[in-house]
């Protein structure tokens, strides 16, 4: 079981590095407006005010994690928009 978990963790790290490299190459970035919109959506989902939720994230050191997740989502969206899927009968 430990080996399976180790392999899965290695795959996840490799994927994260790959997505980050693609984002850097393609100059994918998250604007402040996109970031603020996402924080507002998350605050609303948790029924908290934006300033209060943002302060909680800041205290927990998770603000940059949200920005990173947005960058990852934008990068994956970019890849999907450029993907050419061939279906063979």
Secondary structure, DSSP 8 states (H G I E B T S, - for coil): -HHHHHHHHHHHHHHHHHHHHHHHHTT----HHHHHHHHHHHHHHTT--HHHHHHHHHHHT-HHHHHHHHHHHHHHHHHHHH-------
